[in-house]
Amino acid sequence: MKRNILDYNFPQDLKSMSEEELELLTYSIREFLIEKVSKTGGHLASNLGVVELSIALHKVFNSPDDKIIWDVGHQSYVHKILTGRGEQFDSLRQFKGLSGFPKEKESPHDAFDTGHSSTSISAAAGMACAREIKGENYEVVAVIGDGSLTGGMAYEAMNNIGASKSKVIVILNDNGMSISKNIGGISTHLGNLRTSKGYLNAKRFIKNTIGSRGSVGSAIAGGLAGFKNDVKYSILEKGGVLFEELGFTYFGPVDGHNIGELLNVLNRAKSLDEPVLIHVITRKGKGYKNAENAPGKFHGIGPFNPETGETVKKEEGFSYSEIMGNHLVDMAEENKNIVAITAAMGQATGLGPFEERFPERFYDVGIAEQHAVTFAAGLAKCGIRPVCAIYSSFLQRAYDQIMEDVCMQKLPVVFAIDRAGIVGADGETHHGIYDLSYLLSMPEMTVLTPRNGRSLQNAMDYALTLDGPAAIRYPRGNAPDSAELDENNVMSTTPAVIKNERTAHGRDVDIWACGKMYDCGIKVVEMLKDRGIDAGLVDVEIVKPLDLDAFEKNCRLLVTIEDNDICSGFGMHLAAELKNEEIKILNFGWPDKFIEQGSFEELAGQYGLMPEQITERICEYIEGKA
């Protein structure tokens, strides 16, 4: 029995391994995961919970011919190990390294790129349909968590599959409940009955033989079917009934840490020619006590000490999320109509203190951003002041609801847009570099871009005085102290109202920097000064409606810097507003492509957004070289 994960030839070696060998393999994989993720950071708890399930899937199915789709995909680390990528784990989630999510460009075993929740079953439905159109023969498996199942898209897909009767296997990875031996035993018995030759023959007999014998036969078949439904409702759990009514044959609950049970149920599901849902019970953090005791902490964690579970590096100060959440508590003490809404990210968005202080005014709607937005609209319509705290990349899932249900009715909903801009190791599915682009197109929307903790608090105070919708975007990580120019260029930094504030004058170049990029703007001003170029600086705190009071016409070149896609962000918005002015404009932002994983500094260096690079580009532009 090989002990070192890297000694295996995966996935081929799995096919010849016994159940006992597979069981021993689970220990090696968990040790490997803890060792590697403790150095790189990542989604540990969810991956420790699917070790047995991942092994069983690759034992029973033949990837990449058979398609295995991981919903969200942050639980695909074991899948990556079992498809020959173990040697790359030192680069997990690092710049130019192995992604923390499925990526087809990495391996043909990654059947579908994922990163956001509730999409796997829809993708599986499409793949199954393509299989039938082309007359091909392969299995399609979607693995979805109980959290992702709160997203309405999952039910839309199941309804479609149930109606079409396409052969799709959906595995519900449920780590939110404990398994009951009695229920498990009943379900196992029912599963054995369902896939037995006698039961399947009886189903066909009722449908094809009795049902075809005219009106009397149809009546008998109908009566037998009704009896079958009565039995089903009396035995199945409520969840099982729901899935059966959607057209799926239901198996479960199954112990997700028992390889024998998993192999048995997967082989049974594979033998059927109809939609199947397998309800698997797992435990987050399985096999690592620190993660089992604190699965939330180890859902996504930075580098940590594997012995103690403590993170290696703790940042000083407060994160933007914490500042937002704590200030919202203070505001809610004064205004009883303020409520907080989250889409399954309460702690992550800083709303933990609000939930603790005002549980009756805190609403977690699950992974359902569309519902969260329209739910907020309904509250606002009746005089409540809702604050929706949602990650930037997840809020884009609710574009239509923001436009139609909030902006069109000019409802006072405040969107606290967390993780705006580049977020780092989670990569292109999680970077929040499109919110300015989609929000700027929405009539009635106010868009604020605070640069530090103090300005974030000011933005929140201001947003809740408006009689229409407002969005406040702020980055991941800790809020820095306000950086300052030298005293000769410093102007007031405490506006009475939110406005775009000029903090330095300059006759050659005028830099307008949004949010966190203001500190970059300060460095560029200093570097230009060292090269004999007189530069001014504007702190852009309100992007829409655009405040142009700080605009100075006598400047030769206006430069914009933003942590957003360059194609349709603040720079383009400002250029359109100034199209009739005789001024040259140079915009800096992220290019028109999906930005890979990496730290902000690594990515900024890659795409020319470091202060030194911006300074050089400006100088080349002034000198006519660019």
C-alpha positions as CSV (number, residue, x, y, z in Angstrom):
1,M,0.0,0.0,0.0
2,K,1.5,3.3,-1.1
3,R,1.5,6.0,1.6
4,N,2.8,9.1,-0.3
5,I,0.0,10.6,-2.4
6,L,2.5,11.6,-5.1
7,D,3.5,7.9,-5.6
8,Y,0.1,7.0,-7.2
9,N,-0.9,7.1,-10.8
10,F,-4.4,8.7,-10.4
11,P,-7.1,8.1,-11.3
12,Q,-6.1,4.8,-12.9
13,D,-4.8,3.3,-9.6
14,L,-8.2,3.7,-7.9
15,K,-9.8,1.2,-10.3
16,S,-7.9,-1.8,-8.9
17,M,-7.9,-0.8,-5.2
18,S,-10.0,-2.6,-2.6
19,E,-12.3,-1.0,-0.2
20,E,-9.8,-1.4,2.6
21,E,-7.1,0.2,0.4
22,L,-9.5,3.1,-0.4
23,E,-10.2,3.6,3.3
24,L,-6.4,3.8,4.0
25,L,-6.1,6.3,1.2
26,T,-8.5,8.7,2.9
27,Y,-6.0,9.1,5.7
28,S,-3.2,9.9,3.3
29,I,-5.3,12.4,1.4
30,R,-6.4,14.2,4.6
31,E,-2.8,14.5,5.8
32,F,-1.7,15.8,2.4
33,L,-4.5,18.4,2.4
34,I,-3.8,19.7,5.9
35,E,0.0,19.9,5.1
36,K,-0.5,21.8,1.8
37,V,-3.4,24.1,2.7
38,S,-1.7,25.1,6.0
39,K,1.0,26.7,3.8
40,T,-1.0,28.2,1.0
41,G,-4.4,28.8,2.6
42,G,-7.6,27.8,1.0
43,H,-10.9,26.0,1.5
44,L,-10.0,23.2,3.9
45,A,-13.1,22.2,5.8
46,S,-15.3,21.5,2.8
47,N,-12.5,19.4,1.1
48,L,-11.9,17.3,4.2
49,G,-15.6,16.6,4.2
50,V,-15.7,15.1,0.7
51,V,-12.6,12.8,0.7
52,E,-14.6,9.6,0.7
53,L,-17.2,10.9,-1.8
54,S,-14.5,12.1,-4.2
55,I,-12.7,8.7,-4.0
56,A,-16.0,6.8,-4.6
57,L,-16.9,9.0,-7.6
58,H,-13.6,8.4,-9.3
59,K,-13.8,4.7,-8.5
60,V,-17.2,4.2,-10.1
61,F,-17.1,6.8,-12.9
62,N,-14.6,7.2,-15.7
63,S,-13.5,10.8,-15.8
64,P,-12.9,12.6,-18.1
65,D,-15.3,10.6,-20.3
66,D,-17.9,10.8,-17.6
67,K,-18.5,14.4,-16.6
68,I,-18.3,15.3,-12.9
69,I,-19.4,18.9,-12.1
70,W,-18.6,20.5,-8.8
71,D,-21.0,23.2,-7.7
72,V,-19.1,26.3,-6.6
73,G,-15.9,24.2,-6.9
74,H,-14.2,25.1,-3.7
75,Q,-14.5,21.4,-2.6
76,S,-12.7,20.1,-5.7
77,Y,-9.2,19.8,-4.1
78,V,-9.5,16.0,-3.6
79,H,-10.8,15.7,-7.1
80,K,-7.7,17.5,-8.3
81,I,-5.4,15.2,-6.3
82,L,-7.3,12.1,-7.7
83,T,-6.8,13.4,-11.3
84,G,-3.0,13.7,-11.1
85,R,-2.4,17.3,-9.9
86,G,-1.0,16.5,-6.4
87,E,2.5,17.7,-7.4
88,Q,1.1,21.2,-8.1
89,F,-0.4,21.7,-4.7
90,D,2.5,23.8,-3.4
91,S,1.3,26.4,-5.9
92,L,-2.4,26.2,-4.9
93,R,-4.2,29.6,-5.2
94,Q,-0.8,31.3,-5.9
95,F,0.0,33.6,-8.7
96,K,0.5,31.5,-11.9
97,G,-0.3,28.4,-9.8
98,L,-3.0,25.7,-9.4
99,S,-6.5,27.2,-9.1
100,G,-8.7,26.6,-6.0
101,F,-11.6,26.0,-8.4
102,P,-12.2,23.7,-11.4
103,K,-10.5,25.0,-14.5
104,E,-10.8,23.1,-17.8
105,K,-7.5,24.8,-18.9
106,E,-5.8,22.9,-16.0
107,S,-7.2,19.4,-16.8
108,P,-9.8,17.7,-19.0
109,H,-11.1,16.2,-15.7
110,D,-12.5,19.6,-14.8
111,A,-15.7,19.2,-16.9
112,F,-17.1,22.7,-16.2
113,D,-15.5,25.8,-14.7
114,T,-17.3,26.9,-11.5
115,G,-16.9,29.4,-8.8
116,H,-20.4,30.7,-8.0
117,S,-23.1,28.5,-6.5
118,S,-26.2,26.7,-7.7
119,T,-25.0,26.3,-11.4
120,S,-23.9,22.6,-11.5
121,I,-27.3,21.0,-12.2
122,S,-28.1,23.4,-15.0
123,A,-24.7,22.6,-16.6
124,A,-25.4,18.9,-16.1
125,A,-28.7,19.2,-17.8
126,G,-27.1,20.9,-20.8
127,M,-24.4,18.2,-21.0
128,A,-26.9,15.4,-20.8
129,C,-29.0,17.0,-23.6
130,A,-25.8,17.4,-25.7
131,R,-25.1,13.7,-25.1
132,E,-28.5,12.7,-26.4
133,I,-28.4,15.0,-29.4
134,K,-25.0,13.6,-30.5
135,G,-25.9,10.0,-29.6
136,E,-23.0,9.6,-27.2
137,N,-22.7,7.5,-24.1
138,Y,-21.3,8.9,-20.9
139,E,-22.5,9.7,-17.4
140,V,-23.2,13.2,-16.1
141,V,-22.9,13.9,-12.3
142,A,-23.5,17.1,-10.5
143,V,-22.2,17.5,-6.9
144,I,-24.0,20.3,-5.1
145,G,-24.0,21.3,-1.4
146,D,-27.0,21.9,0.8
147,G,-26.1,25.6,0.9
148,S,-26.1,25.9,-2.9
149,L,-29.4,24.2,-3.0
150,T,-30.9,27.3,-1.5
151,G,-30.3,29.0,-4.9
152,G,-33.5,28.9,-7.0
153,M,-31.5,28.1,-10.1
154,A,-30.9,24.6,-8.8
155,Y,-34.7,23.9,-8.7
156,E,-35.2,25.4,-12.1
157,A,-32.7,22.9,-13.4
158,M,-34.1,19.9,-11.5
159,N,-37.6,20.8,-12.8
160,N,-36.2,20.8,-16.4
161,I,-34.4,17.5,-15.9
162,G,-37.4,15.8,-14.3
163,A,-39.6,16.9,-17.2
164,S,-37.1,15.7,-19.8
165,K,-36.3,12.5,-18.0
166,S,-32.6,12.9,-19.0
167,K,-30.2,10.6,-17.2
168,V,-28.4,12.9,-14.7
169,I,-27.1,12.0,-11.3
170,V,-27.3,14.7,-8.7
171,I,-25.4,14.2,-5.5
172,L,-26.6,16.4,-2.6
173,N,-23.6,16.8,-0.3
174,D,-25.4,17.7,2.9
175,N,-23.0,18.8,5.7
176,G,-25.8,20.6,7.6
177,M,-27.4,17.6,9.5
178,S,-26.5,14.4,11.3
179,I,-27.3,11.0,9.9
180,S,-29.9,8.8,11.5
181,K,-29.3,5.1,11.5
182,N,-33.0,4.3,11.4
183,I,-33.7,6.7,8.5
184,G,-30.5,5.6,6.8
185,G,-31.6,1.9,7.2
186,I,-35.1,2.6,5.8
187,S,-33.6,4.6,2.9
188,T,-31.1,1.9,2.1
189,H,-33.8,-0.7,2.1
190,L,-35.9,1.5,-0.2
191,G,-32.9,2.0,-2.4
192,N,-32.4,-1.7,-2.7
193,L,-36.1,-2.2,-3.5
194,R,-36.1,0.6,-6.1
195,T,-33.1,-0.8,-8.1
196,S,-34.1,-4.4,-7.7
197,K,-35.0,-6.2,-10.9
198,G,-38.4,-7.1,-9.5
199,Y,-39.3,-3.5,-8.6
200,L,-38.2,-2.1,-12.0
201,N,-40.1,-4.9,-13.8
202,A,-43.2,-4.1,-11.8
203,K,-43.0,-0.4,-12.7
204,R,-42.7,-1.3,-16.3
205,F,-45.5,-3.8,-16.1
206,I,-47.9,-1.2,-14.5
207,K,-47.0,1.4,-17.1
208,N,-46.8,-0.7,-20.3
209,T,-49.1,-3.6,-19.7
210,I,-52.0,-2.7,-17.4
211,G,-51.9,0.9,-18.5
212,S,-52.4,0.0,-22.1
213,R,-55.6,-2.1,-21.5
214,G,-58.1,0.6,-22.2
215,S,-60.0,2.6,-19.7
216,V,-60.2,-0.3,-17.2
217,G,-56.5,-0.9,-17.4
218,S,-55.8,2.8,-16.9
219,A,-58.0,2.9,-13.9
220,I,-56.2,0.0,-12.3
221,A,-52.8,1.5,-13.2
222,G,-53.9,4.7,-11.7
223,G,-55.0,3.0,-8.5
224,L,-51.7,1.1,-8.2
225,A,-49.8,4.3,-8.8
226,G,-51.8,6.0,-6.1
227,F,-51.0,3.2,-3.7
228,K,-47.3,3.5,-4.6
229,N,-47.4,7.2,-3.8
230,D,-49.1,6.6,-0.5
231,V,-46.3,4.1,0.4
232,K,-43.7,6.6,-0.8
233,Y,-45.1,9.5,1.2
234,S,-45.3,7.3,4.3
235,I,-41.7,6.2,4.1
236,L,-39.6,8.9,2.5
237,E,-38.4,12.0,4.2
238,K,-39.9,15.3,3.2
239,G,-36.8,16.1,1.2
240,G,-37.1,12.8,-0.6
241,V,-40.7,13.5,-1.5
242,L,-39.7,16.9,-2.9
243,F,-37.1,15.4,-5.2
244,E,-39.3,12.6,-6.3
245,E,-42.0,15.1,-7.2
246,L,-39.5,16.9,-9.3
247,G,-39.0,13.7,-11.3
248,F,-35.9,12.2,-9.5
249,T,-35.4,8.8,-8.0
250,Y,-34.2,9.5,-4.5
251,F,-31.6,7.6,-2.5
252,G,-30.6,8.6,1.0
253,P,-29.5,9.7,3.4
254,V,-26.2,7.9,2.8
255,D,-23.2,8.1,5.1
256,G,-20.8,10.2,3.1
257,H,-17.8,8.8,5.1
258,N,-18.6,5.1,4.4
259,I,-16.9,4.2,1.2
260,G,-18.8,0.9,0.9
261,E,-22.2,2.6,1.1
262,L,-21.1,5.2,-1.4
263,L,-19.8,2.7,-3.9
264,N,-23.0,0.7,-3.6
265,V,-25.4,3.7,-4.1
266,L,-23.3,5.2,-6.9
267,N,-23.3,1.9,-8.8
268,R,-27.0,1.5,-8.3
269,A,-27.6,5.1,-9.6
270,K,-25.4,4.4,-12.6
271,S,-27.5,1.3,-13.5
272,L,-30.7,3.4,-13.8
273,D,-31.7,5.2,-17.0
274,E,-33.5,8.2,-15.3
275,P,-32.7,11.2,-13.2
276,V,-31.4,10.3,-9.7
277,L,-30.6,12.3,-6.6
278,I,-28.4,10.8,-4.0
279,H,-28.5,12.5,-0.5
280,V,-25.1,12.2,1.1
281,I,-24.4,13.3,4.7
282,T,-20.9,14.5,5.3
283,R,-19.1,16.4,8.1
284,K,-17.1,19.6,7.3
285,G,-13.5,19.3,8.5
286,K,-13.8,15.5,8.8
287,G,-10.6,14.0,10.2
288,Y,-9.0,17.3,11.5
289,K,-10.4,18.3,14.9
290,N,-9.5,21.9,14.6
291,A,-11.6,22.1,11.4
292,E,-14.4,19.9,12.8
293,N,-14.7,22.2,15.8
294,A,-14.6,25.4,13.7
295,P,-15.8,24.6,10.2
296,G,-16.7,28.2,9.5
297,K,-13.1,29.4,10.3
298,F,-11.6,26.7,8.1
299,H,-14.1,27.1,5.2
300,G,-11.7,29.6,3.7
301,I,-8.5,30.2,5.7
302,G,-5.1,31.7,5.2
303,P,-1.8,29.9,6.1
304,F,-2.1,28.3,9.5
305,N,-0.2,26.2,12.1
306,P,-1.5,22.6,11.5
307,E,-0.9,21.7,15.1
308,T,-2.9,24.5,16.7
309,G,-5.1,25.6,13.8
310,E,-4.1,29.2,14.5
311,T,-3.5,31.5,11.4
312,V,0.2,32.3,10.9
313,K,-0.3,36.0,10.2
314,K,-2.9,38.2,11.7
315,E,-3.4,41.7,10.2
316,E,-3.6,44.6,12.6
317,G,-6.5,46.9,12.6
318,F,-10.0,46.5,11.3
319,S,-11.2,45.2,7.9
320,Y,-13.6,47.2,5.8
321,S,-16.2,44.5,6.5
322,E,-15.8,44.9,10.3
323,I,-16.0,48.7,10.0
324,M,-19.2,48.5,8.0
325,G,-20.8,46.0,10.3
326,N,-19.9,47.8,13.5
327,H,-21.0,51.2,12.1
328,L,-24.3,49.7,11.0
329,V,-24.9,48.6,14.5
330,D,-24.4,52.1,15.8
331,M,-26.7,53.5,13.1
332,A,-29.4,50.9,13.9
333,E,-29.3,51.9,17.5
334,E,-30.5,55.3,16.4
335,N,-32.8,54.3,13.5
336,K,-35.2,51.4,14.3
337,N,-36.1,51.0,10.6
338,I,-32.7,49.8,9.6
339,V,-32.4,46.1,8.8
340,A,-29.5,44.0,7.5
341,I,-29.7,41.4,4.7
342,T,-27.2,38.9,3.7
343,A,-27.1,36.0,1.2
344,A,-25.4,33.3,3.4
345,M,-22.4,35.5,4.2
346,G,-23.3,37.1,7.5
347,Q,-20.0,36.7,9.3
348,A,-17.9,37.2,6.2
349,T,-19.6,40.5,5.4
350,G,-19.2,41.8,8.9
351,L,-22.8,41.5,10.0
352,G,-22.1,39.2,12.9
353,P,-22.4,42.0,15.5
354,F,-25.6,43.2,13.9
355,E,-27.1,39.7,14.0
356,E,-26.1,39.4,17.7
357,R,-27.5,42.8,18.7
358,F,-30.6,42.9,16.5
359,P,-31.5,39.3,15.6
360,E,-35.1,40.3,14.8
361,R,-33.8,42.8,12.2
362,F,-31.2,40.5,10.6
363,Y,-32.1,38.4,7.6
364,D,-30.0,35.7,6.0
365,V,-31.9,34.5,2.9
366,G,-29.4,31.8,1.9
367,I,-27.5,31.7,-1.3
368,A,-30.2,33.7,-3.2
369,E,-28.9,37.1,-4.2
370,Q,-31.8,37.7,-6.6
371,H,-34.3,37.1,-3.8
372,A,-32.2,39.2,-1.4
373,V,-32.4,42.3,-3.6
374,T,-36.1,42.0,-4.3
375,F,-36.8,41.2,-0.7
376,A,-35.0,44.4,0.2
377,A,-37.1,46.2,-2.3
378,G,-40.3,45.0,-0.7
379,L,-39.0,46.1,2.7
380,A,-38.1,49.6,1.3
381,K,-41.4,49.9,-0.4
382,C,-43.1,49.8,3.1
383,G,-40.8,52.3,4.8
384,I,-38.0,50.1,6.1
385,R,-34.3,51.0,5.4
386,P,-32.6,47.8,4.3
387,V,-28.8,47.4,3.9
388,C,-27.8,44.5,1.7
389,A,-24.3,43.3,2.3
390,I,-23.1,41.1,-0.6
391,Y,-19.8,40.4,-2.3
392,S,-19.3,42.3,-5.5
393,S,-18.9,39.2,-7.7
394,F,-22.1,37.7,-6.2
395,L,-24.2,40.8,-6.5
396,Q,-23.8,40.7,-10.3
397,R,-26.1,37.7,-10.2
398,A,-28.9,40.0,-9.2
399,Y,-28.4,42.7,-12.0
400,D,-32.0,42.5,-13.2
401,Q,-33.4,42.8,-9.7
402,I,-31.3,45.8,-8.9
403,M,-32.4,47.5,-12.1
404,E,-36.1,46.5,-12.2
405,D,-37.1,46.1,-8.6
406,V,-35.0,48.8,-6.9
407,C,-33.8,51.5,-9.3
408,M,-36.9,51.7,-11.5
409,Q,-39.0,52.3,-8.4
410,K,-36.3,54.6,-6.8
411,L,-36.4,52.6,-3.6
412,P,-34.0,53.5,-0.7
413,V,-32.0,50.2,-0.6
414,V,-28.3,50.5,0.4
415,F,-26.0,47.9,-1.2
416,A,-22.9,47.4,0.9
417,I,-20.7,45.9,-1.8
418,D,-17.9,43.9,-0.1
419,R,-14.8,42.5,-1.8
420,A,-15.0,45.2,-4.6
421,G,-11.9,45.1,-6.8
422,I,-9.2,42.4,-7.0
423,V,-9.7,39.9,-4.2
424,G,-6.6,37.7,-4.6
425,A,-6.2,34.0,-4.5
426,D,-9.8,33.1,-5.4
427,G,-9.2,34.4,-8.9
428,E,-11.4,35.4,-11.8
429,T,-14.7,34.0,-10.4
430,H,-14.4,36.2,-7.3
431,H,-12.7,39.4,-8.4
432,G,-15.2,42.3,-8.0
433,I,-14.0,44.4,-10.9
434,Y,-17.4,44.8,-12.7
435,D,-19.7,46.5,-10.2
436,L,-18.9,50.0,-11.3
437,S,-19.5,48.9,-14.9
438,Y,-23.0,47.5,-14.2
439,L,-24.1,50.0,-11.6
440,L,-23.1,53.1,-13.6
441,S,-25.7,52.0,-16.3
442,M,-28.6,52.1,-13.8
443,P,-30.7,55.3,-13.6
444,E,-31.4,56.6,-10.0
445,M,-28.4,54.7,-8.5
446,T,-25.9,56.6,-6.4
447,V,-22.4,54.9,-6.3
448,L,-19.9,55.7,-3.6
449,T,-16.2,54.7,-3.5
450,P,-14.7,55.4,0.0
451,R,-11.0,55.2,0.3
452,N,-10.6,54.2,4.0
453,G,-12.5,53.3,7.1
454,R,-13.5,56.9,8.0
455,S,-14.8,57.6,4.5
456,L,-16.7,54.3,4.6
457,Q,-18.5,55.4,7.7
458,N,-19.2,58.8,6.0
459,A,-20.6,57.0,3.0
460,M,-22.9,54.9,5.0
461,D,-24.2,57.9,6.9
462,Y,-24.8,59.7,3.6
463,A,-26.4,56.7,1.8
464,L,-29.0,56.3,4.5
465,T,-30.1,60.0,4.0
466,L,-31.0,59.4,0.4
467,D,-34.5,58.8,-0.9
468,G,-33.3,56.4,-3.6
469,P,-30.9,53.4,-4.0
470,A,-27.2,53.7,-3.1
471,A,-24.2,51.4,-3.6
472,I,-21.0,51.6,-1.5
473,R,-18.1,49.6,-2.8
474,Y,-15.1,48.8,-0.7
475,P,-12.2,46.2,-1.0
476,R,-11.2,43.1,0.8
477,G,-8.8,43.4,3.7
478,N,-8.0,45.9,6.4
479,A,-8.7,49.6,6.0
480,P,-5.5,51.7,6.0
481,D,-5.0,54.9,7.8
482,S,-5.4,57.9,5.4
483,A,-2.2,58.5,3.6
484,E,-1.2,62.2,3.3
485,L,0.6,64.4,0.8
486,D,3.3,66.8,2.1
487,E,1.8,69.7,4.1
488,N,2.1,72.1,1.2
489,N,-0.4,70.1,-0.9
490,V,-2.7,68.9,1.7
491,M,-6.3,70.2,1.6
492,S,-9.3,69.4,3.8
493,T,-10.1,65.7,4.1
494,T,-13.3,65.9,6.1
495,P,-16.1,66.8,3.8
496,A,-19.4,67.8,5.3
497,V,-21.1,65.9,2.5
498,I,-19.9,63.2,0.2
499,K,-18.1,64.8,-2.7
500,N,-15.1,64.4,-5.0
501,E,-12.5,66.3,-3.0
502,R,-9.4,67.9,-4.5
503,T,-6.4,67.3,-2.2
504,A,-3.7,68.7,-4.4
505,H,-3.4,71.1,-7.4
506,G,-1.2,70.6,-10.4
507,R,-0.9,72.3,-13.8
508,D,0.6,69.4,-15.8
509,V,-1.4,66.4,-14.8
510,D,-4.6,65.9,-12.8
511,I,-5.1,62.5,-11.2
512,W,-8.6,61.3,-10.2
513,A,-8.4,58.2,-8.1
514,C,-11.3,56.0,-6.9
515,G,-11.6,54.4,-3.5
516,K,-8.5,52.3,-2.5
517,M,-6.6,53.6,-5.5
518,Y,-6.3,57.0,-3.9
519,D,-3.2,55.9,-2.0
520,C,-1.8,54.8,-5.4
521,G,-2.6,58.2,-6.7
522,I,-0.6,59.9,-3.9
523,K,2.5,57.8,-4.8
524,V,2.1,58.7,-8.4
525,V,1.9,62.4,-7.6
526,E,5.1,62.1,-5.6
527,M,6.9,60.2,-8.3
528,L,5.8,62.7,-11.0
529,K,7.0,65.6,-8.8
530,D,10.5,63.9,-8.6
531,R,10.5,63.9,-12.4
532,G,9.6,67.6,-12.6
533,I,5.9,67.1,-13.4
534,D,3.4,69.1,-11.4
535,A,0.4,66.9,-10.6
536,G,-2.9,67.4,-8.9
537,L,-5.0,64.8,-7.1
538,V,-8.7,64.3,-6.6
539,D,-10.2,61.8,-4.1
540,V,-13.2,60.3,-6.0
541,E,-15.7,59.3,-3.4
542,I,-18.8,59.6,-5.5
543,V,-18.9,58.1,-9.0
544,K,-22.6,58.6,-9.7
545,P,-24.0,61.1,-9.9
546,L,-20.6,62.4,-11.0
547,D,-19.4,65.4,-9.0
548,L,-17.3,67.7,-11.3
549,D,-16.9,70.6,-8.9
550,A,-13.2,69.7,-8.5
551,F,-12.6,69.7,-12.3
552,E,-9.9,72.2,-13.4
553,K,-10.0,73.0,-17.1
554,N,-6.4,74.4,-17.3
555,C,-4.8,71.0,-16.8
556,R,-3.0,69.4,-19.8
557,L,-3.8,65.7,-19.0
558,L,-6.4,64.1,-16.8
559,V,-5.6,60.6,-15.5
560,T,-8.1,58.2,-13.8
561,I,-7.1,55.2,-11.7
562,E,-9.6,52.6,-10.5
563,D,-9.8,49.0,-9.2
564,N,-12.4,48.1,-11.9
565,D,-12.6,46.9,-15.4
566,I,-11.3,49.7,-17.7
567,C,-13.8,49.2,-20.5
568,S,-16.9,50.6,-18.8
569,G,-15.8,51.9,-15.4
570,F,-15.3,55.3,-13.8
571,G,-12.7,56.5,-16.4
572,M,-14.9,55.9,-19.4
573,H,-17.8,57.5,-17.4
574,L,-15.8,60.6,-16.7
575,A,-14.5,60.8,-20.3
576,A,-18.1,60.7,-21.6
577,E,-19.0,63.5,-19.3
578,L,-16.0,65.6,-20.4
579,K,-16.3,64.9,-24.1
580,N,-16.9,68.5,-25.0
581,E,-13.9,69.7,-23.0
582,E,-10.5,70.2,-24.6
583,I,-8.6,67.9,-22.4
584,K,-6.7,64.6,-22.9
585,I,-7.7,61.7,-20.7
586,L,-5.7,58.6,-19.8
587,N,-7.5,55.8,-18.0
588,F,-5.9,53.1,-15.8
589,G,-7.9,50.0,-14.7
590,W,-8.0,46.3,-15.2
591,P,-7.9,45.2,-18.9
592,D,-10.8,43.6,-20.8
593,K,-10.1,40.1,-19.8
594,F,-10.7,37.7,-16.9
595,I,-8.0,38.4,-14.3
596,E,-6.3,35.4,-12.9
597,Q,-5.5,34.6,-9.2
598,G,-2.8,36.4,-7.4
599,S,-2.1,39.1,-4.8
600,F,-3.1,42.7,-5.7
601,E,0.6,43.6,-6.1
602,E,1.4,40.7,-8.3
603,L,-1.6,41.3,-10.6
604,A,-1.1,45.1,-10.6
605,G,2.5,44.5,-11.7
606,Q,1.3,42.1,-14.4
607,Y,-1.2,44.6,-15.8
608,G,0.7,47.9,-15.3
609,L,-1.2,49.3,-12.3
610,M,1.7,49.7,-9.8
611,P,2.5,53.4,-9.1
612,E,5.9,53.2,-10.8
613,Q,4.3,51.8,-14.0
614,I,1.5,54.4,-14.0
615,T,4.1,57.1,-13.5
616,E,6.1,55.8,-16.4
617,R,3.1,55.6,-18.7
618,I,2.1,59.2,-17.8
619,C,5.6,60.4,-18.6
620,E,5.7,58.6,-21.9
621,Y,2.3,60.0,-22.8
622,I,3.4,63.6,-22.0
623,E,6.6,63.1,-24.0
624,G,4.6,61.7,-27.0
625,K,6.0,58.2,-26.7
626,A,2.8,56.5,-25.9
